[in-house]
Amino acid sequence: MAREVGVTAKTVSRVINEEGSVSAQTRARVLDAMSRLGYQPNLMARNMRTGGPDSTVGLIIPDLGNPFFGTVAGGIESAMRKRGLTLIVGSSEETADGEGSLVTTFLARRVAGLLIVPSSDSDHRSLRVQRSAGLPLVFIDRPARGLTTDCVASSHREGARSGVAHLIAHGHRRIAFIGDSPTLHTRKERLQGYRDALADAGIPFDRRLVETGHDYEAAAAAVTRLLTRKDPATAVFAANNFAATGAVLGMSRLGRRDVALVGFDDLPLAEVLEPALTVIAQDAVAIGHAAAELLMARLDGERSKAKTVVVPTRLIVRGSGELPP
């Protein structure tokens, strides 16, 4: 490029990096040459030379197919775009090995920060060195294990309590719970919210009404078991979006439209179901924005104690949660 424009390599470098004094005419000639030659700066090579961090931020999520995490990623990206930061995303497939591999890859790339939705069996003590060295770390939806750092999550426990209380207010006493893996933090929090609502109403907790259903088919099978037993549930609280979809699928196969249902997390077609699905909605975009703002504050030098931001949920009444026993 320097030969093309007829200047020194240092002058070209100053234009590319916006450093030093270069005349407007020379700058225009260099930029024109960059366009004609299709030149793109090699950021990784620059980082290796300068020892500085990249302008990218790594995001690790458990499932690329889950629309909730896709919306969170969109919220993060829109907030970071104004800072010129680029978001790169990888899926751990809900495994500690997958998460650890992505952490290693992102750190080798010298990312400016890490955002992690941790898997249920991961341990984060190995990140203490990076945390102490100033690498911004923000955990999303679930807290870190073995590490004190920033975290952004929905009001899982309170949201579940309000959803189950809504079913109780409509006369239900045999309310089933269908949740994720028992080891997952969000499952534990939402199950506790379910139990809180039962206790508030003086309804005994019945372990036989608690089922696991992470994917559609598992949740459909769970709701079938719950509704075909001798003393069936009259209402279901589905503690994640996959469980809610599976519950709808299972009820449809049984020809049951008389069972009340409240889901945790909204679904794209919730309004067109019959009856339309009542949900405890999370604000995934707000979660993404909050996580991005925390990370960028750390990039700007904030060194306060680790923060936990809780984003409120809200009840959306549509019909399925209002069916009587």
C-alpha positions as CSV (number, residue, x, y, z in Angstrom):
1,M,0.0,0.0,0.0
2,A,2.9,2.4,0.8
3,R,4.3,1.7,-2.7
4,E,0.9,2.2,-4.3
5,V,0.4,5.6,-2.6
6,G,4.0,6.7,-2.7
7,V,4.5,7.2,1.1
8,T,6.2,5.4,3.9
9,A,4.8,2.3,5.6
10,K,4.7,4.3,8.8
11,T,2.4,6.8,7.2
12,V,0.0,4.1,6.1
13,S,0.1,2.7,9.6
14,R,-0.8,6.1,11.1
15,V,-3.8,6.3,8.8
16,I,-5.0,2.8,9.6
17,N,-4.6,3.1,13.3
18,E,-5.7,6.8,13.4
19,E,-2.4,7.8,15.1
20,G,-0.2,10.8,14.6
21,S,-0.4,13.7,12.2
22,V,-1.2,12.9,8.5
23,S,-2.5,15.5,6.0
24,A,-6.0,15.2,4.8
25,Q,-4.9,14.7,1.2
26,T,-2.5,11.8,2.1
27,R,-5.2,10.2,4.3
28,A,-7.6,10.3,1.5
29,R,-5.1,8.7,-0.9
30,V,-4.4,5.9,1.6
31,L,-8.1,5.2,2.2
32,D,-8.7,5.1,-1.5
33,A,-5.9,2.6,-1.9
34,M,-7.3,0.5,0.9
35,S,-10.6,0.4,-0.9
36,R,-9.1,-0.4,-4.3
37,L,-6.8,-3.2,-3.0
38,G,-9.4,-4.7,-0.7
39,Y,-7.1,-4.3,2.4
40,Q,-8.4,-5.4,5.8
41,P,-6.4,-5.0,9.0
42,N,-5.4,-8.3,10.6
43,L,-6.6,-7.7,14.2
44,M,-5.2,-10.9,15.6
45,A,-1.8,-10.1,14.2
46,R,-2.0,-6.6,15.6
47,N,-2.9,-8.0,19.0
48,M,0.1,-10.4,18.9
49,R,2.4,-7.5,18.1
50,T,1.1,-5.0,20.6
51,G,0.1,-7.5,23.3
52,G,-3.3,-5.8,23.6
53,P,-6.8,-7.3,23.7
54,D,-9.0,-7.9,20.7
55,S,-12.1,-5.7,20.0
56,T,-14.2,-8.8,20.3
57,V,-16.2,-10.2,23.2
58,G,-16.9,-13.9,23.6
59,L,-20.3,-15.2,24.5
60,I,-20.9,-18.8,25.6
61,I,-24.4,-20.1,25.6
62,P,-25.7,-23.7,26.2
63,D,-27.9,-24.0,23.1
64,L,-27.9,-22.1,19.8
65,G,-31.4,-23.4,19.1
66,N,-33.0,-21.9,22.2
67,P,-34.7,-18.6,21.1
68,F,-34.3,-17.1,24.6
69,F,-30.5,-17.2,24.3
70,G,-30.6,-15.9,20.8
71,T,-32.6,-12.9,22.0
72,V,-30.2,-12.3,24.9
73,A,-27.3,-12.3,22.3
74,G,-29.2,-9.7,20.2
75,G,-29.5,-7.5,23.3
76,I,-25.8,-7.8,24.0
77,E,-24.8,-7.1,20.4
78,S,-27.0,-4.0,20.1
79,A,-25.6,-2.5,23.3
80,M,-22.0,-3.2,22.3
81,R,-22.2,-2.0,18.7
82,K,-21.9,1.6,19.8
83,R,-18.5,0.8,21.3
84,G,-17.2,-0.8,18.2
85,L,-17.1,-4.2,19.9
86,T,-17.9,-7.4,18.0
87,L,-19.7,-10.3,19.6
88,I,-18.6,-13.9,18.8
89,V,-20.8,-16.7,20.0
90,G,-20.2,-20.4,20.7
91,S,-22.4,-23.2,22.2
92,S,-21.2,-25.4,25.0
93,E,-24.1,-27.8,24.4
94,E,-24.7,-27.7,28.1
95,T,-21.5,-29.5,29.0
96,A,-18.6,-28.4,31.2
97,D,-16.1,-29.7,28.6
98,G,-17.7,-27.7,25.8
99,E,-17.7,-24.6,27.9
100,G,-14.1,-25.1,29.0
101,S,-13.0,-25.6,25.3
102,L,-14.7,-22.3,24.3
103,V,-13.2,-20.4,27.2
104,T,-9.7,-21.6,26.1
105,T,-10.4,-20.6,22.5
106,F,-11.7,-17.2,23.4
107,L,-8.8,-16.5,25.8
108,A,-6.3,-17.5,23.2
109,R,-7.9,-15.0,20.9
110,R,-7.3,-12.3,23.5
111,V,-11.0,-11.3,23.7
112,A,-11.7,-8.0,25.5
113,G,-14.2,-9.8,27.8
114,L,-16.2,-13.0,28.4
115,L,-20.0,-13.5,28.8
116,I,-21.0,-16.9,30.0
117,V,-24.2,-18.8,30.5
118,P,-22.7,-21.7,32.5
119,S,-23.5,-25.3,32.1
120,S,-25.0,-27.1,35.1
121,D,-21.8,-29.1,35.9
122,S,-19.1,-26.5,35.2
123,D,-16.6,-25.1,37.7
124,H,-15.1,-21.6,37.2
125,R,-12.3,-21.4,39.8
126,S,-9.8,-21.7,36.8
127,L,-10.9,-18.1,35.8
128,R,-9.8,-16.5,39.0
129,V,-6.4,-15.6,37.5
130,Q,-8.1,-13.8,34.5
131,R,-10.6,-12.1,36.9
132,S,-7.8,-10.8,39.1
133,A,-5.9,-9.6,36.1
134,G,-8.8,-7.5,35.1
135,L,-10.5,-9.5,32.3
136,P,-14.2,-8.5,32.4
137,L,-16.4,-11.6,33.2
138,V,-20.2,-11.5,33.3
139,F,-22.3,-14.6,33.9
140,I,-25.8,-14.7,32.5
141,D,-29.0,-16.5,33.7
142,R,-27.0,-18.6,36.2
143,P,-24.2,-17.6,38.6
144,A,-20.6,-18.8,38.4
145,R,-19.4,-21.7,40.5
146,G,-16.2,-21.2,42.7
147,L,-15.8,-17.6,41.4
148,T,-17.3,-14.3,42.6
149,T,-18.0,-12.1,39.6
150,D,-20.8,-10.1,37.9
151,C,-24.1,-11.8,37.1
152,V,-27.3,-10.9,35.3
153,A,-30.4,-13.1,35.7
154,S,-34.2,-13.0,35.7
155,S,-36.2,-13.1,38.9
156,H,-36.5,-16.9,38.6
157,R,-37.8,-17.7,42.0
158,E,-40.3,-14.7,42.3
159,G,-41.5,-15.3,38.7
160,A,-42.3,-18.9,39.4
161,R,-44.0,-18.0,42.7
162,S,-46.3,-15.5,40.9
163,G,-47.1,-18.0,38.1
164,V,-48.1,-20.8,40.5
165,A,-50.0,-18.3,42.8
166,H,-52.0,-17.3,39.7
167,L,-53.1,-20.9,39.2
168,I,-53.9,-21.2,42.9
169,A,-56.0,-18.0,42.7
170,H,-58.1,-19.8,40.0
171,G,-58.9,-22.7,42.3
172,H,-56.2,-25.2,41.6
173,R,-54.7,-27.4,44.4
174,R,-53.1,-30.2,42.4
175,I,-50.5,-28.2,40.4
176,A,-47.7,-30.1,38.6
177,F,-44.2,-28.8,38.0
178,I,-42.2,-29.7,34.8
179,G,-38.7,-28.4,34.8
180,D,-35.2,-28.7,33.5
181,S,-32.3,-30.9,34.8
182,P,-32.5,-31.1,38.6
183,T,-28.8,-29.9,38.8
184,L,-29.5,-26.6,36.9
185,H,-29.5,-23.4,38.9
186,T,-32.6,-22.0,37.2
187,R,-34.6,-25.3,37.8
188,K,-33.7,-25.1,41.5
189,E,-34.8,-21.4,41.8
190,R,-38.0,-22.0,39.9
191,L,-38.9,-25.1,41.9
192,Q,-38.3,-23.1,45.1
193,G,-40.7,-20.4,43.8
194,Y,-43.3,-23.2,43.1
195,R,-42.9,-24.4,46.6
196,D,-43.1,-20.9,48.0
197,A,-46.5,-20.4,46.4
198,L,-47.8,-23.7,47.6
199,A,-46.6,-22.9,51.2
200,D,-48.2,-19.4,51.0
201,A,-51.5,-21.0,50.2
202,G,-51.2,-23.8,52.8
203,I,-51.0,-26.5,50.1
204,P,-48.7,-29.5,50.9
205,F,-45.9,-30.1,48.6
206,D,-46.3,-33.4,46.7
207,R,-43.1,-34.7,45.1
208,R,-45.1,-37.0,42.8
209,L,-46.3,-33.9,41.0
210,V,-42.7,-32.8,40.1
211,E,-41.4,-34.0,36.7
212,T,-38.4,-33.3,34.5
213,G,-38.7,-32.4,30.8
214,H,-35.9,-30.4,29.2
215,D,-36.9,-31.1,25.5
216,Y,-40.3,-31.3,23.8
217,E,-40.8,-35.0,23.9
218,A,-39.6,-35.5,27.5
219,A,-42.0,-32.8,28.6
220,A,-44.9,-34.3,26.5
221,A,-44.2,-37.7,28.2
222,A,-44.1,-36.0,31.6
223,V,-47.5,-34.3,31.2
224,T,-49.0,-37.5,29.9
225,R,-47.9,-39.3,33.1
226,L,-49.3,-36.4,35.2
227,L,-52.7,-36.4,33.6
228,T,-53.4,-40.1,33.3
229,R,-52.7,-41.1,36.9
230,K,-55.5,-41.9,39.4
231,D,-55.2,-38.5,41.1
232,P,-54.2,-36.3,38.1
233,A,-53.0,-32.7,38.2
234,T,-55.6,-30.1,37.3
235,A,-52.9,-27.5,36.3
236,V,-49.3,-27.5,35.1
237,F,-46.5,-25.0,35.7
238,A,-43.9,-25.5,32.9
239,A,-40.7,-24.1,34.2
240,N,-39.0,-23.3,30.8
241,N,-39.9,-22.7,27.2
242,F,-39.2,-26.3,26.0
243,A,-41.2,-27.7,28.9
244,A,-44.1,-25.4,28.0
245,T,-44.0,-26.4,24.3
246,G,-43.8,-30.1,25.3
247,A,-46.7,-29.7,27.7
248,V,-48.9,-28.2,25.0
249,L,-47.9,-31.1,22.7
250,G,-48.7,-33.7,25.3
251,M,-52.1,-32.2,26.1
252,S,-52.9,-32.0,22.4
253,R,-52.1,-35.7,22.0
254,L,-54.4,-36.5,24.9
255,G,-57.2,-34.3,23.5
256,R,-57.1,-32.2,26.7
257,R,-57.9,-28.5,26.6
258,D,-59.3,-28.3,30.1
259,V,-56.0,-28.4,32.0
260,A,-54.7,-25.0,33.1
261,L,-51.1,-24.2,32.0
262,V,-48.7,-21.5,32.9
263,G,-45.2,-21.4,31.2
264,F,-42.0,-19.7,32.3
265,D,-40.7,-17.7,29.3
266,D,-42.8,-16.6,26.4
267,L,-43.2,-18.5,23.2
268,P,-43.4,-17.0,19.6
269,L,-46.8,-18.5,18.9
270,A,-48.2,-18.4,22.4
271,E,-51.1,-16.1,21.4
272,V,-52.4,-18.3,18.6
273,L,-52.7,-21.5,20.7
274,E,-56.2,-22.6,21.9
275,P,-56.4,-21.5,24.6
276,A,-53.7,-18.9,24.3
277,L,-50.8,-19.5,26.6
278,T,-50.4,-17.6,29.9
279,V,-46.7,-17.1,30.7
280,I,-44.2,-15.6,33.1
281,A,-42.2,-13.6,30.5
282,Q,-38.5,-12.9,30.8
283,D,-37.1,-9.7,29.3
284,A,-34.2,-11.3,27.3
285,V,-33.3,-8.1,25.6
286,A,-33.0,-6.3,28.9
287,I,-30.8,-9.1,30.3
288,G,-28.5,-8.8,27.3
289,H,-28.3,-5.0,27.6
290,A,-27.5,-5.3,31.4
291,A,-24.8,-7.8,30.8
292,A,-23.2,-5.7,28.1
293,E,-23.3,-2.6,30.2
294,L,-21.7,-4.4,33.1
295,L,-18.9,-5.7,30.9
296,M,-18.3,-2.3,29.2
297,A,-18.2,-0.6,32.7
298,R,-15.4,-3.1,33.6
299,L,-13.6,-2.3,30.3
300,D,-13.8,1.4,31.3
301,G,-11.9,0.6,34.5
302,E,-14.7,0.1,37.1
303,R,-13.2,-2.1,39.9
304,S,-16.1,-2.2,42.4
305,K,-17.2,-5.4,44.0
306,A,-19.0,-8.0,41.9
307,K,-22.6,-7.0,41.1
308,T,-25.7,-9.1,40.6
309,V,-28.5,-7.6,38.5
310,V,-31.9,-9.1,38.7
311,V,-34.2,-8.4,35.8
312,P,-37.9,-8.6,36.7
313,T,-40.3,-11.0,35.0
314,R,-44.0,-10.3,34.3
315,L,-47.2,-12.3,34.1
316,I,-48.9,-12.2,30.8
317,V,-52.5,-13.5,31.1
318,R,-53.9,-15.0,27.9
319,G,-56.3,-17.8,28.9
320,S,-54.6,-21.1,29.6
321,G,-53.7,-20.2,33.2
322,E,-57.2,-19.1,34.0
323,L,-59.0,-22.4,33.3
324,P,-60.8,-23.7,36.4
325,P,-60.1,-27.1,37.9
